[in-house]
Amino acid sequence: MIGVDLAKNVFQLHGASLTGEVKFRKKLSRPQFRKFMEAQPASIVVFEACGSAHFWTREMQQLGHQAKLIAPQYVKPFVKRQKNDAADAEAIVIAAQRPEMRFVEPKSNAQIARSVVFRSRDRLVHQRTEQINALRSVLYEQGQVFPTGVHQMKKIAEFLQQADNGLIALVREECEELIASISEHTTRIDAKTVKLKKLSQQSEMSRRLQTIPGVGPLTAMAIEAFAPTMDIFRCGRDFAAWVGLVPKQHSSGGKARLGKISKEGQVDIRRLLIIGAMTRIAWVGRKPIQDGSSLDRMLKRKPKMLVAIALANKMARTIWAVLTKQEDYRDPVKTAAA
């Protein structure tokens, strides 16, 4: 087993037998690392799940090695005394040798390509939000208050076009530049959204996921890009826990203490599932839910956000069932009536 502490230019290796006997410790450059691994017999090569780890996993598999990824938080407890590259590489091997250790599922090149498009859209949305907040703050200093939201840009643009708006020329010019930049970002965001929707139409997995209420094209693409295969989860609850939609535990002495949701999973999937759940709850005013249903009972007893978290958890378990059984979603109410 070879533990590798990755970096941009210098890699630290720690080789050991499966019984823990140290074979070698090496510090290699990127070209030297590739040549060294080509000369090695088939081994188990373990990386921390970090930048470029998925690339090197595929490279090691092509060289005939068995490659594994391990989460950094599972390696940290095995680092001896002070942290350095050699200690990190040794800790990777020690952690990977634990029989109960959990590993990260490597991503394919297609998954990474989809995640690049998804993250590119997210980055544009964050940049647009930053500029909208900057524009509102400039106008606030001039005594003009506008509500939040990108849909308020039309109202702000109309205000800037007024001749008697009370703004000096320099402030007006800066605001108009921000409006133009926000408009450009909106155009690019719309183009990315269309691209993601087209990608979701090309995938049978995304089409099947969109049969679930509250799961749209973006959520389906996020699951396809960031989630591992559902076979690694024993049940839907395990997938919901992986996403971070289960209560955080602080239990001891036989007493179960549950707190807020853990938020220890994939942030993009969790955020979109909660947004989808809130969308379903927001429909209640226009499309009443069935009396006596679980959603109806929860809304009568609990705050909307708490109900949305519970509904997002249920959606995660439904996603696991749909992908595991390779079937479209079937409404349990309609199925029972039939």
Salt bridges, closest charged atoms under 4 A:
GLU21 OE1 - LYS23 NZ 3.95
GLU59 OE1 - ARG34 NH1 2.58
ASP88 OD2 - LYS83 NZ 2.82
GLU90 OE2 - LYS80 NZ 3.14
ASP122 OD2 - ARG271 NH2 2.83
GLU204 OE2 - ARG207 NH2 2.66
GLU204 OE2 - ARG208 NH2 3.40
GLU224 OE2 - ARG114 NE 3.53
ASP238 OD2 - ARG234 NE 3.12
ASP268 OD2 - ARG119 NH2 2.53
ASP268 OD1 - ARG271 NH2 3.53
ASP296 OD2 - LYS300 NZ 3.21
GLU327 OE1 - ARG330 NH2 3.29
ASP328 OD1 - ARG207 NH2 3.01
ASP328 OD1 - ARG208 NE 3.43
